[in-house]
Amino acid sequence: MAIDYNLVGERLKKARLSKKLTQEDLAEELNVSVAFLSRVERGSSHFNLRRLEQVCNLLGVTEGEILNGTSSMSSNYLSQEFADLLNTCPPEKQKLIYDIAKVIANS
């Protein structure tokens, strides 16, 4: 699965804003330039894994939340992903997915 750096950047920006940090504040904490951080938030550059871990710790989010929009620690883990998947399926496939999920959930 390819990483969509535009989405990663959007999630980073959202996490930064939720902490009420400016790009300047976060760039200073990370010891990177504001221009680089701006490029990351726009998806034209990206962090290495070490730096991603650092920024996630600073912003209080998990790498999973930033990379794929989900956190296994949240109460609604994959809820949106399941909803999106179901919305793309015709009704007969939705019923099949529901029946399979029901069997798995009840086992």
C-alpha positions in Angstrom: 0.0 0.0 0.0 1.5 3.4 -1.0 1.5 6.2 1.4 -0.5 9.3 0.5 1.8 12.0 1.7 -0.9 14.7 1.1 -3.1 12.9 3.6 -0.2 12.4 6.0 0.5 16.1 5.8 -3.1 17.0 6.4 -3.2 14.8 9.5 0.0 16.3 10.8 -1.4 19.8 10.3 -4.7 18.9 12.0 -2.8 17.4 15.0 -0.6 20.5 15.2 -3.5 22.8 15.1 -5.4 20.8 17.7 -2.4 21.4 20.0 -2.6 25.1 19.1 0.9 25.1 17.8 2.1 27.3 14.9 4.4 25.9 12.2 7.1 28.0 13.8 6.5 26.4 17.2 6.6 22.9 15.9 9.5 23.5 13.6 11.5 24.9 16.5 10.7 21.9 18.7 11.8 19.5 15.9 14.8 21.6 14.9 13.7 21.8 11.3 12.9 24.8 9.1 9.4 26.2 8.9 9.7 25.8 5.1 10.4 22.1 5.5 7.5 21.6 7.9 5.3 23.5 5.5 6.3 21.2 2.6 5.6 18.1 4.9 2.1 19.5 5.6 1.5 20.0 1.9 2.7 16.5 1.1 5.7 17.5 -1.0 8.2 16.3 1.6 8.1 13.8 4.4 9.7 12.8 7.7 11.9 9.8 8.2 10.6 7.3 10.8 12.7 8.6 13.6 11.4 12.1 13.0 7.9 10.9 12.6 8.0 9.2 16.0 9.4 12.5 17.5 6.6 14.6 16.0 3.9 12.1 17.0 5.2 12.2 20.6 5.2 16.0 20.6 1.6 16.1 19.1 0.2 13.3 21.3 -0.8 11.1 18.4 0.2 7.7 17.2 2.1 7.0 14.0 -1.0 5.0 12.9 -3.2 8.0 13.2 -0.8 10.1 11.0 0.1 7.4 8.4 -3.3 5.8 7.9 -5.8 7.8 10.0 -6.5 5.1 12.5 -5.4 4.3 16.0 -5.9 0.8 17.5 -6.1 2.6 20.9 -9.2 4.6 20.0 -12.8 3.3 20.7 -13.8 3.7 17.1 -10.8 2.0 15.5 -11.5 1.4 11.8 -15.1 2.6 12.1 -14.8 5.2 9.3 -12.8 2.7 7.1 -15.6 0.2 7.5 -18.3 2.8 6.7 -16.4 4.0 3.6 -15.9 0.4 2.4 -19.6 -0.4 2.9 -20.7 2.7 1.1 -18.8 1.6 -2.0 -20.4 -1.8 -2.1 -23.8 -2.7 -3.6 -26.5 -3.8 -1.1 -26.0 -7.5 -1.7 -22.3 -7.3 -0.9 -23.1 -5.1 2.2 -25.3 -7.9 3.5 -22.6 -10.5 2.9 -20.0 -8.3 4.7 -22.4 -7.8 7.6 -23.1 -11.6 7.9 -19.4 -12.4 7.8 -18.6 -9.7 10.4 -21.5 -11.0 12.6 -20.1 -14.5 12.6 -16.6 -13.3 13.4 -17.8 -11.0 16.2 -20.0 -13.7 17.8 -17.3 -16.4 17.8 
